[in-house]
Amino acid sequence: MKKRKFWIGVAMFAALALSLSQSVLAETDNKVKAKNSSLIKVTSCLQLGNDIQITHNNTSPTTILKAGCSDAGYGKRNYTFACVGENKYKVEWEPCPVLSSIRQLQVKNSATGVILNSANSSYITLGNKFAAKQKVTVSTKVAVLEFKLLPKYTDRGENYTYAFAWIDANSTINFDESLAKSLVANANFGSAYTTNMSLTDYYRGREVIVLAFMRNNDGISKVPGMPTEVDDVIAIHLHVLPNPPVLVCNDLSGFDGTYTLCLNKTFTYLNSNTTVTYSSEYHKQVVLTLNGIQFVLGEGQSLSLFAADKKTFVNIRIQGMNQTNNTVKIRFRTQLLTPTIQ
């Protein structure tokens, strides 16, 4: 079987090369400017739809010449074949048609309009191949994503429609014909080339593959193997960051050490009956209330004072601030005073 396929391929190449060499309109620059044709004599010719089956002579193998875009040694050209009687066929060739395609799929923060990333490798633009997935990391600050298709049209007069679909990809899923086929089966095509995706808690911490489809609704699918018409498809991979853990804020108590104190919460120093409350934030500084007295400290600054028991020396240092969570990290150190011997 492999040997037969090899001979068919060689014979087809030879047949097309012969037809081009016999053409009166043979080109010298190997570029097709318009439709050209040639008549080729053969031993037999049988029409098979748009294709033909030929034999060059009584000893040559049977060859099937397929219509459509192919490279017979002169670059890609669009070939058509027709038997002219039983012993002759006509071959015509012209430039392969330029297909409309997806130029880019943009991923935006819907709230700000900022483009987070984009994919630019569609099936058609890659030469009828499925691309590796381009990736975008989505931060926890993004609540809604907008997907926008940027098509490249060859005929704006056609009736183009678009569809979007996505799938959870926490387990590895490749962007290939199988994935495109499964997602487009239930996709809803419409005139809008944008759509939104709300990042609910379900999507947080997940990997998601988004596919966008395009077609001109002529009933002919340019992407093979699809259950419905698809003229181009593109994909992008989302890495949606998980939400930060929910901060539980309570009043705290303890001894020497470092503690994270929430706004309006109080730390009680058990060694000295001293209380410290994170009262407010003031120009990126912390306002602390110690036993009813307020102090303003910046990050890295410290405060030393006598505790309420008048026996303990307390040092409080601001280790860091988190304005997003409204928390402050405070280090507490105490030293018990030694009475002076007279």
DOLO-656149 format. One record per residue (C-alpha): x, y, z. Coordinates in nm, 2 decimals, decimal comma. Example, Ala and Ser with C-alpha at 12.3 -4.5 7.8 and 13.67 -1.06 7.14 Angstrom:
! DOLO-656149
<rec c1="1,23" c2="-0,45" c3="0,78"/>
<rec c1="1,37" c2="-0,11" c3="0,71"/>
***
This chain:
! DOLO-656149
<rec c1="0,00" c2="0,00" c3="0,00"/>
<rec c1="0,28" c2="0,24" c3="0,09"/>
<rec c1="0,46" c2="0,17" c3="-0,24"/>
<rec c1="0,13" c2="0,24" c3="-0,44"/>
<rec c1="0,08" c2="0,58" c3="-0,26"/>
<rec c1="0,44" c2="0,67" c3="-0,34"/>
<rec c1="0,39" c2="0,60" c3="-0,71"/>
<rec c1="0,06" c2="0,79" c3="-0,71"/>
<rec c1="0,24" c2="1,10" c3="-0,55"/>
<rec c1="0,53" c2="1,08" c3="-0,80"/>
<rec c1="0,30" c2="1,04" c3="-1,09"/>
<rec c1="0,07" c2="1,32" c3="-0,98"/>
<rec c1="0,38" c2="1,55" c3="-0,95"/>
<rec c1="0,50" c2="1,44" c3="-1,30"/>
<rec c1="0,15" c2="1,49" c3="-1,45"/>
<rec c1="0,12" c2="1,84" c3="-1,31"/>
<rec c1="0,48" c2="1,93" c3="-1,41"/>
<rec c1="0,41" c2="1,80" c3="-1,76"/>
<rec c1="0,09" c2="2,00" c3="-1,80"/>
<rec c1="0,27" c2="2,32" c3="-1,69"/>
<rec c1="0,56" c2="2,26" c3="-1,92"/>
<rec c1="0,33" c2="2,21" c3="-2,22"/>
<rec c1="0,14" c2="2,53" c3="-2,15"/>
<rec c1="0,17" c2="2,80" c3="-2,41"/>
<rec c1="0,14" c2="3,05" c3="-2,13"/>
<rec c1="0,43" c2="2,92" c3="-1,93"/>
<rec c1="0,57" c2="3,18" c3="-1,69"/>
<rec c1="0,93" c2="3,27" c3="-1,64"/>
<rec c1="0,91" c2="3,41" c3="-1,29"/>
<rec c1="0,72" c2="3,12" c3="-1,14"/>
<rec c1="0,43" c2="3,35" c3="-1,03"/>
<rec c1="0,07" c2="3,30" c3="-1,15"/>
<rec c1="-0,08" c2="3,63" c3="-1,25"/>
<rec c1="-0,42" c2="3,50" c3="-1,38"/>
<rec c1="-0,59" c2="3,18" c3="-1,47"/>
<rec c1="-0,39" c2="2,96" c3="-1,71"/>
<rec c1="-0,47" c2="2,63" c3="-1,88"/>
<rec c1="-0,33" c2="2,35" c3="-2,08"/>
<rec c1="-0,45" c2="2,03" c3="-2,26"/>
<rec c1="-0,27" c2="1,71" c3="-2,18"/>
<rec c1="-0,28" c2="1,38" c3="-2,38"/>
<rec c1="-0,31" c2="1,06" c3="-2,18"/>
<rec c1="-0,40" c2="0,70" c3="-2,23"/>
<rec c1="-0,71" c2="0,72" c3="-2,02"/>
<rec c1="-0,90" c2="0,98" c3="-1,82"/>
<rec c1="-1,19" c2="0,93" c3="-1,58"/>
<rec c1="-1,38" c2="1,22" c3="-1,41"/>
<rec c1="-1,42" c2="1,17" c3="-1,03"/>
<rec c1="-1,62" c2="1,47" c3="-0,92"/>
<rec c1="-1,38" c2="1,76" c3="-0,92"/>
<rec c1="-1,09" c2="1,52" c3="-0,95"/>
<rec c1="-0,97" c2="1,30" c3="-1,23"/>
<rec c1="-0,81" c2="0,95" c3="-1,26"/>
<rec c1="-0,55" c2="0,91" c3="-1,54"/>
<rec c1="-0,29" c2="0,68" c3="-1,69"/>
<rec c1="-0,01" c2="0,83" c3="-1,90"/>
<rec c1="0,06" c2="0,50" c3="-2,09"/>
<rec c1="0,00" c2="0,13" c3="-2,08"/>
<rec c1="0,29" c2="0,07" c3="-1,83"/>
<rec c1="0,24" c2="0,37" c3="-1,60"/>
<rec c1="0,04" c2="0,35" c3="-1,27"/>
<rec c1="-0,30" c2="0,50" c3="-1,23"/>
<rec c1="-0,29" c2="0,85" c3="-1,09"/>
<rec c1="-0,56" c2="1,06" c3="-0,93"/>
<rec c1="-0,52" c2="1,44" c3="-0,97"/>
<rec c1="-0,70" c2="1,63" c3="-0,70"/>
<rec c1="-0,85" c2="1,97" c3="-0,75"/>
<rec c1="-0,77" c2="2,25" c3="-0,51"/>
<rec c1="-0,47" c2="2,43" c3="-0,37"/>
<rec c1="-0,14" c2="2,23" c3="-0,39"/>
<rec c1="0,22" c2="2,27" c3="-0,47"/>
<rec c1="0,35" c2="2,09" c3="-0,78"/>
<rec c1="0,69" c2="2,25" c3="-0,77"/>
<rec c1="0,58" c2="2,61" c3="-0,86"/>
<rec c1="0,44" c2="2,73" c3="-0,53"/>
<rec c1="0,08" c2="2,69" c3="-0,41"/>
<rec c1="-0,18" c2="2,72" c3="-0,69"/>
<rec c1="-0,54" c2="2,64" c3="-0,72"/>
<rec c1="-0,59" c2="2,36" c3="-0,98"/>
<rec c1="-0,90" c2="2,24" c3="-1,15"/>
<rec c1="-0,92" c2="1,93" c3="-1,38"/>
<rec c1="-1,16" c2="1,81" c3="-1,64"/>
<rec c1="-1,15" c2="1,51" c3="-1,87"/>
<rec c1="-1,18" c2="1,61" c3="-2,24"/>
<rec c1="-1,29" c2="1,28" c3="-2,39"/>
<rec c1="-1,12" c2="0,96" c3="-2,28"/>
<rec c1="-0,76" c2="1,04" c3="-2,38"/>
<rec c1="-0,72" c2="1,40" c3="-2,29"/>
<rec c1="-0,77" c2="1,63" c3="-1,99"/>
<rec c1="-0,77" c2="2,00" c3="-1,93"/>
<rec c1="-0,58" c2="2,15" c3="-1,63"/>
<rec c1="-0,64" c2="2,51" c3="-1,52"/>
<rec c1="-0,45" c2="2,70" c3="-1,25"/>
<rec c1="-0,47" c2="3,03" c3="-1,07"/>
<rec c1="-0,36" c2="3,19" c3="-0,74"/>
<rec c1="-0,50" c2="3,01" c3="-0,44"/>
<rec c1="-0,78" c2="3,22" c3="-0,29"/>
<rec c1="-0,69" c2="3,44" c3="0,01"/>
<rec c1="-0,93" c2="3,34" c3="0,29"/>
<rec c1="-1,07" c2="3,57" c3="0,55"/>
<rec c1="-0,91" c2="3,49" c3="0,89"/>
<rec c1="-0,88" c2="3,59" c3="1,25"/>
<rec c1="-0,60" c2="3,84" c3="1,29"/>
<rec c1="-0,61" c2="3,86" c3="1,67"/>
<rec c1="-0,80" c2="3,76" c3="1,98"/>
<rec c1="-0,76" c2="4,02" c3="2,25"/>
<rec c1="-0,83" c2="3,97" c3="2,63"/>
<rec c1="-0,92" c2="4,29" c3="2,82"/>
<rec c1="-1,00" c2="4,39" c3="3,17"/>
<rec c1="-1,36" c2="4,49" c3="3,10"/>
<rec c1="-1,37" c2="4,75" c3="3,37"/>
<rec c1="-1,06" c2="4,95" c3="3,25"/>
<rec c1="-1,03" c2="4,84" c3="2,88"/>
<rec c1="-0,66" c2="4,75" c3="2,94"/>
<rec c1="-0,55" c2="4,47" c3="2,71"/>
<rec c1="-0,40" c2="4,19" c3="2,93"/>
<rec c1="-0,27" c2="3,98" c3="2,64"/>
<rec c1="-0,37" c2="3,86" c3="2,29"/>
<rec c1="-0,34" c2="3,56" c3="2,06"/>
<rec c1="-0,25" c2="3,60" c3="1,70"/>
<rec c1="-0,20" c2="3,25" c3="1,57"/>
<rec c1="-0,53" c2="3,13" c3="1,42"/>
<rec c1="-0,58" c2="2,81" c3="1,22"/>
<rec c1="-0,58" c2="2,99" c3="0,88"/>
<rec c1="-0,30" c2="3,23" c3="0,95"/>
<rec c1="-0,07" c2="2,94" c3="1,05"/>
<rec c1="-0,14" c2="2,76" c3="0,72"/>
<rec c1="-0,41" c2="2,52" c3="0,84"/>
<rec c1="-0,26" c2="2,43" c3="1,17"/>
<rec c1="-0,37" c2="2,45" c3="1,53"/>
<rec c1="-0,14" c2="2,67" c3="1,73"/>
<rec c1="0,01" c2="2,62" c3="2,07"/>
<rec c1="-0,20" c2="2,82" c3="2,33"/>
<rec c1="-0,08" c2="3,17" c3="2,41"/>
<rec c1="-0,13" c2="3,24" c3="2,78"/>
<rec c1="-0,25" c2="3,53" c3="3,00"/>
<rec c1="-0,24" c2="3,55" c3="3,38"/>
<rec c1="-0,55" c2="3,72" c3="3,52"/>
<rec c1="-0,51" c2="3,89" c3="3,86"/>
<rec c1="-0,76" c2="3,88" c3="4,14"/>
<rec c1="-0,84" c2="4,25" c3="4,07"/>
<rec c1="-1,01" c2="4,16" c3="3,74"/>
<rec c1="-1,38" c2="4,08" c3="3,78"/>
<rec c1="-1,49" c2="4,06" c3="3,42"/>
<rec c1="-1,29" c2="3,98" c3="3,10"/>
<rec c1="-1,38" c2="4,10" c3="2,76"/>
<rec c1="-1,28" c2="3,89" c3="2,45"/>
<rec c1="-1,25" c2="4,08" c3="2,12"/>
<rec c1="-1,19" c2="3,92" c3="1,78"/>
<rec c1="-1,01" c2="4,13" c3="1,52"/>
<rec c1="-1,08" c2="3,96" c3="1,18"/>
<rec c1="-0,89" c2="4,01" c3="0,86"/>
<rec c1="-1,15" c2="4,03" c3="0,58"/>
<rec c1="-1,11" c2="3,96" c3="0,21"/>
<rec c1="-1,47" c2="4,04" c3="0,14"/>
<rec c1="-1,66" c2="4,25" c3="0,39"/>
<rec c1="-1,98" c2="4,20" c3="0,19"/>
<rec c1="-2,01" c2="3,84" c3="0,32"/>
<rec c1="-2,23" c2="3,76" c3="0,61"/>
<rec c1="-1,98" c2="3,69" c3="0,89"/>
<rec c1="-2,08" c2="3,56" c3="1,23"/>
<rec c1="-1,87" c2="3,47" c3="1,54"/>
<rec c1="-1,89" c2="3,25" c3="1,85"/>
<rec c1="-1,69" c2="3,21" c3="2,17"/>
<rec c1="-1,66" c2="2,91" c3="2,40"/>
<rec c1="-1,44" c2="2,80" c3="2,69"/>
<rec c1="-1,36" c2="2,50" c3="2,90"/>
<rec c1="-1,20" c2="2,42" c3="3,23"/>
<rec c1="-0,84" c2="2,31" c3="3,16"/>
<rec c1="-0,71" c2="2,23" c3="3,50"/>
<rec c1="-0,63" c2="1,89" c3="3,36"/>
<rec c1="-0,41" c2="1,93" c3="3,05"/>
<rec c1="-0,62" c2="1,99" c3="2,73"/>
<rec c1="-0,46" c2="2,06" c3="2,39"/>
<rec c1="-0,59" c2="2,31" c3="2,14"/>
<rec c1="-0,65" c2="2,08" c3="1,84"/>
<rec c1="-0,92" c2="1,96" c3="1,60"/>
<rec c1="-1,08" c2="1,75" c3="1,87"/>
<rec c1="-1,12" c2="2,04" c3="2,11"/>
<rec c1="-1,25" c2="2,28" c3="1,85"/>
<rec c1="-1,50" c2="2,02" c3="1,73"/>
<rec c1="-1,64" c2="1,96" c3="2,07"/>
<rec c1="-1,68" c2="2,32" c3="2,17"/>
<rec c1="-1,82" c2="2,45" c3="1,84"/>
<rec c1="-2,09" c2="2,19" c3="1,85"/>
<rec c1="-2,28" c2="2,39" c3="2,11"/>
<rec c1="-2,15" c2="2,74" c3="2,03"/>
<rec c1="-2,40" c2="3,02" c3="1,94"/>
<rec c1="-2,29" c2="3,22" c3="1,64"/>
<rec c1="-2,39" c2="3,58" c3="1,61"/>
<rec c1="-2,29" c2="3,92" c3="1,46"/>
<rec c1="-2,10" c2="4,04" c3="1,78"/>
<rec c1="-1,73" c2="3,98" c3="1,77"/>
<rec c1="-1,69" c2="4,06" c3="2,14"/>
<rec c1="-1,82" c2="3,88" c3="2,45"/>
<rec c1="-1,77" c2="3,90" c3="2,83"/>
<rec c1="-1,68" c2="3,64" c3="3,09"/>
<rec c1="-1,76" c2="3,70" c3="3,46"/>
<rec c1="-1,48" c2="3,56" c3="3,68"/>
<rec c1="-1,70" c2="3,41" c3="3,95"/>
<rec c1="-1,55" c2="3,21" c3="4,24"/>
<rec c1="-1,57" c2="2,90" c3="4,02"/>
<rec c1="-1,30" c2="3,03" c3="3,79"/>
<rec c1="-1,06" c2="3,15" c3="4,06"/>
<rec c1="-0,75" c2="2,94" c3="4,08"/>
<rec c1="-0,83" c2="2,76" c3="3,75"/>
<rec c1="-0,68" c2="2,72" c3="3,40"/>
<rec c1="-0,93" c2="2,80" c3="3,12"/>
<rec c1="-0,90" c2="2,76" c3="2,74"/>
<rec c1="-1,10" c2="3,01" c3="2,54"/>
<rec c1="-1,18" c2="2,95" c3="2,17"/>
<rec c1="-1,32" c2="3,20" c3="1,92"/>
<rec c1="-1,47" c2="3,10" c3="1,59"/>
<rec c1="-1,55" c2="3,28" c3="1,27"/>
<rec c1="-1,75" c2="3,19" c3="0,95"/>
<rec c1="-1,90" c2="3,36" c3="0,65"/>
<rec c1="-2,21" c2="3,13" c3="0,64"/>
<rec c1="-2,16" c2="3,00" c3="0,28"/>
<rec c1="-2,20" c2="2,65" c3="0,41"/>
<rec c1="-1,84" c2="2,55" c3="0,33"/>
<rec c1="-1,62" c2="2,49" c3="0,63"/>
<rec c1="-1,25" c2="2,60" c3="0,58"/>
<rec c1="-1,15" c2="2,41" c3="0,90"/>
<rec c1="-1,20" c2="2,04" c3="0,84"/>
<rec c1="-1,36" c2="1,79" c3="1,07"/>
<rec c1="-1,61" c2="2,04" c3="1,22"/>
<rec c1="-1,97" c2="1,95" c3="1,29"/>
<rec c1="-2,08" c2="2,29" c3="1,16"/>
<rec c1="-1,92" c2="2,56" c3="0,93"/>
<rec c1="-1,60" c2="2,71" c3="1,07"/>
<rec c1="-1,38" c2="2,93" c3="0,86"/>
<rec c1="-1,12" c2="3,00" c3="1,12"/>
<rec c1="-1,06" c2="2,94" c3="1,49"/>
<rec c1="-0,81" c2="3,07" c3="1,75"/>
<rec c1="-0,74" c2="2,99" c3="2,12"/>
<rec c1="-0,59" c2="3,16" c3="2,43"/>
<rec c1="-0,52" c2="3,01" c3="2,77"/>
<rec c1="-0,62" c2="3,18" c3="3,09"/>
<rec c1="-0,44" c2="3,13" c3="3,42"/>
<rec c1="-0,69" c2="3,28" c3="3,67"/>
<rec c1="-0,52" c2="3,36" c3="4,00"/>
<rec c1="-0,71" c2="3,24" c3="4,32"/>
<rec c1="-0,87" c2="3,48" c3="4,55"/>
<rec c1="-0,66" c2="3,56" c3="4,86"/>
<rec c1="-0,76" c2="3,38" c3="5,18"/>
<rec c1="-1,04" c2="3,56" c3="5,38"/>
<rec c1="-0,88" c2="3,75" c3="5,66"/>
<rec c1="-1,03" c2="3,67" c3="6,00"/>
<rec c1="-0,99" c2="3,98" c3="6,23"/>
<rec c1="-1,02" c2="3,96" c3="6,61"/>
<rec c1="-0,88" c2="4,13" c3="6,91"/>
<rec c1="-0,55" c2="3,97" c3="7,01"/>
<rec c1="-0,35" c2="3,91" c3="7,32"/>
<rec c1="0,00" c2="3,77" c3="7,40"/>
<rec c1="0,36" c2="3,82" c3="7,50"/>
<rec c1="0,67" c2="3,93" c3="7,31"/>
<rec c1="0,65" c2="3,86" c3="6,94"/>
<rec c1="0,52" c2="3,99" c3="6,61"/>
<rec c1="0,14" c2="4,01" c3="6,54"/>
<rec c1="-0,08" c2="4,12" c3="6,25"/>
<rec c1="-0,34" c2="4,36" c3="6,38"/>
<rec c1="-0,65" c2="4,45" c3="6,18"/>
<rec c1="-0,79" c2="4,80" c3="6,17"/>
<rec c1="-1,00" c2="4,89" c3="6,48"/>
<rec c1="-0,87" c2="4,58" c3="6,66"/>
<rec c1="-0,68" c2="4,58" c3="6,99"/>
<rec c1="-0,38" c2="4,38" c3="7,11"/>
<rec c1="-0,35" c2="4,33" c3="7,49"/>
<rec c1="0,00" c2="4,28" c3="7,63"/>
<rec c1="-0,04" c2="4,02" c3="7,90"/>
<rec c1="0,29" c2="4,10" c3="8,07"/>
<rec c1="0,21" c2="4,46" c3="8,15"/>
<rec c1="-0,17" c2="4,52" c3="8,11"/>
<rec c1="-0,09" c2="4,74" c3="7,81"/>
<rec c1="-0,34" c2="4,77" c3="7,52"/>
<rec c1="-0,26" c2="4,88" c3="7,17"/>
<rec c1="-0,54" c2="4,96" c3="6,91"/>
<rec c1="-0,48" c2="5,01" c3="6,54"/>
<rec c1="-0,71" c2="5,31" c3="6,52"/>
<rec c1="-0,66" c2="5,44" c3="6,17"/>
<rec c1="-0,42" c2="5,51" c3="5,88"/>
<rec c1="-0,29" c2="5,86" c3="5,82"/>
<rec c1="-0,09" c2="5,94" c3="5,50"/>
<rec c1="0,06" c2="5,59" c3="5,48"/>
<rec c1="0,13" c2="5,60" c3="5,85"/>
<rec c1="-0,03" c2="5,40" c3="6,14"/>
<rec c1="-0,22" c2="5,57" c3="6,42"/>
<rec c1="-0,19" c2="5,36" c3="6,73"/>
<rec c1="-0,38" c2="5,42" c3="7,06"/>
<rec c1="-0,19" c2="5,30" c3="7,37"/>
<rec c1="-0,39" c2="5,31" c3="7,69"/>
<rec c1="-0,59" c2="5,60" c3="7,56"/>
<rec c1="-0,30" c2="5,80" c3="7,40"/>
<rec c1="-0,26" c2="5,82" c3="7,02"/>
<rec c1="0,08" c2="5,79" c3="6,84"/>
<rec c1="0,16" c2="5,82" c3="6,47"/>
<rec c1="0,43" c2="5,58" c3="6,33"/>
<rec c1="0,55" c2="5,50" c3="5,98"/>
<rec c1="0,68" c2="5,17" c3="5,86"/>
<rec c1="1,01" c2="5,09" c3="6,03"/>
<rec c1="0,96" c2="5,33" c3="6,31"/>
<rec c1="0,93" c2="5,23" c3="6,68"/>
<rec c1="0,80" c2="5,37" c3="7,00"/>
<rec c1="0,93" c2="5,30" c3="7,36"/>
<rec c1="0,74" c2="5,39" c3="7,68"/>
<rec c1="0,65" c2="5,28" c3="8,02"/>
<rec c1="0,36" c2="5,04" c3="8,05"/>
<rec c1="0,06" c2="5,10" c3="8,26"/>
<rec c1="0,21" c2="4,90" c3="8,55"/>
<rec c1="0,50" c2="5,14" c3="8,58"/>
<rec c1="0,73" c2="4,84" c3="8,61"/>
<rec c1="0,77" c2="4,74" c3="8,24"/>
<rec c1="0,95" c2="4,92" c3="7,95"/>
<rec c1="0,76" c2="4,84" c3="7,62"/>
<rec c1="0,90" c2="4,88" c3="7,27"/>
<rec c1="0,66" c2="4,87" c3="6,97"/>
<rec c1="0,79" c2="4,86" c3="6,62"/>
<rec c1="0,59" c2="4,89" c3="6,29"/>
<rec c1="0,72" c2="4,60" c3="6,07"/>
<rec c1="0,49" c2="4,66" c3="5,78"/>
<rec c1="0,15" c2="4,78" c3="5,65"/>
<rec c1="-0,10" c2="4,62" c3="5,41"/>
<rec c1="-0,33" c2="4,89" c3="5,28"/>
<rec c1="-0,53" c2="4,64" c3="5,08"/>
<rec c1="-0,62" c2="4,43" c3="5,38"/>
<rec c1="-0,61" c2="4,73" c3="5,63"/>
<rec c1="-0,36" c2="4,54" c3="5,85"/>
<rec c1="-0,04" c2="4,63" c3="6,03"/>
<rec c1="0,24" c2="4,40" c3="6,14"/>
<rec c1="0,37" c2="4,50" c3="6,49"/>
<rec c1="0,66" c2="4,37" c3="6,69"/>
<rec c1="0,63" c2="4,38" c3="7,07"/>
<rec c1="0,93" c2="4,37" c3="7,31"/>
<rec c1="0,93" c2="4,43" c3="7,69"/>
<rec c1="1,19" c2="4,47" c3="7,95"/>
<rec c1="1,12" c2="4,46" c3="8,32"/>
<rec c1="1,28" c2="4,74" c3="8,51"/>
<rec c1="1,53" c2="4,65" c3="8,78"/>
<rec c1="1,51" c2="4,86" c3="9,10"/>
<rec c1="1,81" c2="5,07" c3="9,19"/>
<rec c1="2,00" c2="4,96" c3="9,50"/>
<rec c1="2,09" c2="5,25" c3="9,73"/>
***
